[in-house]
């Protein structure tokens, strides 16, 4: 169901694949998801490869109304902590206050970073709560392709296959990958 994007511009050879969840339940939610995705790729360090469909879900551990959620697959030349700092600055720039239980103009989580599995005071990948969140797993299943699940011999898709089916009733597909209805820059030419 996810949409693969063809990058017409070249990207550096040494990139890492990352899976990123975006969610919004405050303001113009769809526009926030679009703007957040655009901001990620504007600097030329992140290259959009695929987008999931658009899903709606009830908030979990957050105030406000219904969330809109997507997962995108990117390639990046950034290190994991640099990518985390970029997504947090985008959240702030687009109005996120940072309080744990707040309603969110934009919430961005780094779910996976290549085959890395690590924990630091700032970042843990894979994201520690990804397997308990239907609003992450359902769109993730659309874009994870054959990415390996860190610490296992399998793939992310194999790990989540049975779990996703149990969550299908708790999220609603609103639109296909066309939610991102405008052409985004995919990075600067090399």
C-alpha positions in Angstrom: 0.0 0.0 0.0 2.8 2.4 0.7 4.2 4.5 -2.2 7.7 4.2 -3.4 9.2 7.5 -4.6 11.7 7.7 -7.3 14.6 10.0 -6.6 15.4 11.9 -9.7 18.3 13.7 -8.1 21.3 11.7 -6.9 22.1 11.2 -3.3 25.4 10.4 -1.6 26.5 6.8 -1.7 26.9 6.5 2.0 23.5 6.8 3.5 21.6 5.0 6.1 17.9 4.0 5.9 15.6 5.3 8.7 12.0 4.8 9.5 10.2 7.8 11.0 6.7 8.2 12.4 4.9 11.5 12.2 1.6 12.3 14.0 -0.5 15.4 14.6 -3.7 16.0 16.7 -3.7 19.8 16.9 -4.4 22.5 14.3 -4.4 21.5 10.6 -3.2 18.0 11.1 -2.7 17.0 7.5 -0.8 20.2 6.7 1.4 19.6 9.8 2.4 16.1 8.5 3.1 17.6 5.0 5.2 20.5 6.4 7.1 18.2 8.8 8.0 15.8 5.9 9.0 18.8 3.7 11.2 20.2 6.5 13.0 16.9 6.8 14.1 16.8 3.2 14.7 20.5 2.6 18.3 20.6 4.0 19.5 18.0 1.5 20.6 15.5 4.2 17.5 13.4 4.2 16.0 11.7 1.1 12.4 10.6 1.1 12.0 7.1 -0.3 8.5 6.0 0.6 5.4 7.1 2.4 2.7 5.1 4.1 -1.0 5.7 3.9 -2.6 8.2 6.2 -4.3 6.8 9.3 -6.4 8.2 12.1 -6.3 7.0 15.7 -7.3 8.0 19.2 -4.6 9.7 21.3 -2.4 7.6 23.5 -0.7 9.4 26.5 -1.6 12.8 24.9 -4.3 15.4 25.3 -6.4 16.5 22.4 -8.5 14.8 19.7 -7.9 12.3 17.0 -4.4 11.9 15.6 -3.4 11.6 12.0 -0.4 9.3 11.6 2.0 8.2 8.9 5.4 6.5 8.6 8.0 7.5 6.1 11.1 5.7 4.9 14.1 7.9 4.3 17.8 7.6 3.6 20.1 10.1 5.3 23.7 11.1 5.5 23.2 12.2 9.1 24.2 10.2 12.2 21.4 9.0 14.4 21.7 11.8 17.1 22.0 14.4 14.3 18.8 13.1 12.8 17.1 13.1 16.2 18.1 16.8 16.7 16.8 17.7 13.3 13.3 16.1 14.0 13.1 17.8 17.4 14.0 21.2 15.9 11.2 20.6 13.3 8.7 19.8 16.0 9.6 23.0 17.9 9.5 25.1 14.8 6.0 23.8 14.0 4.7 24.5 17.5 5.3 21.5 19.7 5.7 22.6 23.3 7.6 19.5 24.4 5.4 18.6 27.4 4.9 14.8 27.6 1.1 14.7 27.6 0.4 17.7 25.5 -1.7 17.8 22.3 0.7 17.9 19.4 0.9 20.0 16.3 3.6 17.6 15.2 5.2 14.6 16.9 8.1 12.9 15.1 9.7 9.7 16.3 12.8 8.0 14.9 11.6 4.3 14.9 14.6 2.6 13.2 18.0 3.7 12.0 19.5 1.1 9.7 20.5 -2.0 11.6 21.5 0.0 14.7 20.3 -1.0 18.1 21.5 1.4 20.8 20.4 3.4 23.8 21.7 6.7 25.0 20.2 9.4 27.3 18.8 11.1 24.2 17.8 8.3 21.9 16.9 4.6 21.9 16.6 2.8 18.6 14.6 0.8 17.7 12.0 3.0 19.4 11.1 1.2 22.7 7.3 1.6 22.4 6.9 0.9 18.7 5.4 -2.6 19.2 2.6 -1.3 21.5 1.4 1.4 19.2 -1.1 0.5 16.4 -0.8 4.0 14.9 2.9 3.2 14.3 2.8 -0.5 13.4 0.0 -0.4 10.8 1.7 2.4 8.6 5.1 0.9 9.4 4.1 -2.4 7.8 3.6 -0.5 4.5 7.1 1.0 4.2 9.5 -1.3 6.1 10.3 -3.5 3.1 13.0 -6.0 4.0 14.8 -4.0 6.6 16.3 -6.2 9.2 15.0 -6.1 12.8 18.1 -5.2 14.9 19.2 -8.0 17.2 17.4 -10.7 15.2 17.9 -12.8 12.1 14.6 -11.6 10.7 13.1 -8.5 9.2 10.9 -5.8 10.7 8.0 -7.1 8.5 8.4 -10.6 9.9 8.4 -9.3 13.4 5.3 -7.2 13.1 3.3 -9.4 10.7 1.0 -11.0 13.3 0.8 -8.0 15.6 -0.5 -5.6 12.8 -3.5 -7.8 12.2 -4.6 -7.5 15.8 -4.4 -3.7 15.7 -6.3 -3.1 12.4 -9.5 -2.1 14.2 -7.9 0.6 16.3 -6.7 2.7 13.4 -8.6 3.9 10.4 -7.1 4.4 6.9 -8.1 7.9 5.8 -6.1 8.1 2.5 -3.4 6.3 0.6 0.1 7.6 0.2 -1.3 10.5 -2.0 -1.8 12.4 1.3 1.6 13.9 0.4 0.1 15.6 -2.6 2.9 17.8 -3.6 6.3 17.1 -5.0 9.0 17.3 -2.4 12.7 18.0 -3.0 14.5 14.8 -2.5 17.8 16.3 -1.7 20.4 18.4 -3.5 22.1 17.2 -6.6 25.6 15.9 -6.2 
